[in-house]
Amino acid sequence: MLPIVQIVHRPGILDLGWGHPDLALLPAAALQRATATVLERYGASALTYGAERGPGPLIEWICARLAHTDARAPDPVDVVITAGASQALDLLCTLCTSPGDTVIVESPTYHLAVRILRDRPLELVGVPSDADGVDIDALEIVLARLAQRGKRARMLYCVPTHHNPTGSCMSLERRRALAAVAAAYGILLVEDDVYRELSYDAPAPPSVWSVAPPGAVVRIGSFSKSLAPGLRLGYLTADASLAQRLIGSGLLDSGGGLNPFVGLTVAEVGAAGDFDATVARLRAAYRERRDALAHGLRDYLPPGCRFTAPGGGFFQWVELPEGVDAGELLPRAEQAGVSYLPGSRFYLDAPRRNTLRLAFSLYPPQQLVEAARRLGKAIDDHIRFINGYVTD
Ligand SMILES: Cc1ncc(COP(=O)(O)O)c(C=O)c1O
């Protein structure tokens, strides 16, 4: 039988490489109720080509939600419904870049966003980040170097909130500085904001979009993390003129709004109070998983490994001792029954090979502790092998 899901399970391996949710946490019953209500309420109108911007009830609900979870609520004319954050980025590439344009990408960054950008004939340039996100001094150096070559950056992609892969969360001060640089240089800053709802210790900081001068930032949001990725539903907030350009695209003219039936269903999930309930449940579950993994890592990782538990999102970033290559460690880890993504996957250039990313979204707490134990043993064995105590 052909598969119906993307994930491939490998028996015997706790695979912390997948940034996917645990099926047990997905709100199937709430979606079933909402689907029935939508069909009852809207009849066949729910099933025809939808308004280009997206369904009105969903846009109104998103505006109201962001009034609570962000520092500024968008107007409905600032919002466009998308088929997830990935499709939003793709649409922005289609309408806001031309072949040969330069796009700046923080490094490390969400590796699959880089894949979307690489589907285009764009020049990608990395800018390093520190624990607080994009390094502004380094960004200005990159921009000056581009200017020396007679080039300007067209777009900058970054994940300021609960970063994939590092879990870092940019300070408000850095958000303001980044927005100011983008505005000063006329760069369209694409803020990937998919983890805003999954904040475990404190509310997420204001989005860069909310503190930026008008037109400098497009924020892309998603229901993949707060409800379910199979919905393929997200949104963007931009200034009204860019939003208007996007809804005038050939794609939306031909197909109408993206996933209108799903959009109406998600609006109903919100109206019925099931979005709040789901997000509260997810936050509690993922917080517990984050903590279990952190405890396991604290107990089992050998000296010289470093990590900081993230304040939200799905990912735990780990630094191995200098000289230990996470790519070389991987076969040994998999033999021990645990897997992950080597950190080098997330860098545009100059990868730090002693880093790795663990997703704590897929497994319950006990299995995460077991994964940490297996990883600790694999690292221990690998270090002893490197030091020549053991031969394979
Ligand atoms: C930072 C980031 N952006 C976007 C996505 C994908 O979002 P969507 O499912 O809405 O396309 C992910 C999924 O892992 C992600 O981590």
The ligand as an SDF file (V2000), in Angstrom:
LIG
                    3D

 16 16  0  0  0  0  0  0  0  0999 V2000
   10.3980   27.1300   11.5280 C   0  0  0  0  0  0  0  0  0  0  0  0
    9.4080   26.3610   10.7440 C   0  0  0  0  0  0  0  0  0  0  0  0
    8.7530   26.9440    9.7410 N   0  0  0  0  0  0  0  0  0  0  0  0
    7.8470   26.2770    9.0010 C   0  0  0  0  0  0  0  0  0  0  0  0
    7.5720   24.9530    9.2400 C   0  0  0  0  0  0  0  0  0  0  0  0
    6.5680   24.2660    8.3720 C   0  0  0  0  0  0  0  0  0  0  0  0
    5.3450   24.8850    8.5450 O   0  0  0  0  0  0  0  0  0  0  0  0
    4.0400   24.4380    7.7360 P   0  0  0  0  0  0  0  0  0  0  0  0
    3.6930   23.0640    8.1640 O   0  0  0  0  0  0  0  0  0  0  0  0
    3.0240   25.4570    8.1470 O   0  0  0  0  0  0  0  0  0  0  0  0
    4.3650   24.5340    6.2870 O   0  0  0  0  0  0  0  0  0  0  0  0
    8.2350   24.2980   10.2670 C   0  0  0  0  0  0  0  0  0  0  0  0
    7.9750   22.8680   10.5200 C   0  0  0  0  0  0  0  0  0  0  0  0
    8.7430   22.1750   11.1200 O   0  0  0  0  0  0  0  0  0  0  0  0
    9.1780   25.0150   11.0320 C   0  0  0  0  0  0  0  0  0  0  0  0
    9.8530   24.4290   12.0280 O   0  0  0  0  0  0  0  0  0  0  0  0
  1  2  1  0
  2  3  1  0
  2 15  2  0
  3  4  2  0
  4  5  1  0
  5  6  1  0
  5 12  2  0
  6  7  1  0
  7  8  1  0
  8  9  2  0
  8 10  1  0
  8 11  1  0
 12 13  1  0
 12 15  1  0
 13 14  2  0
 15 16  1  0
M  END
$$$$
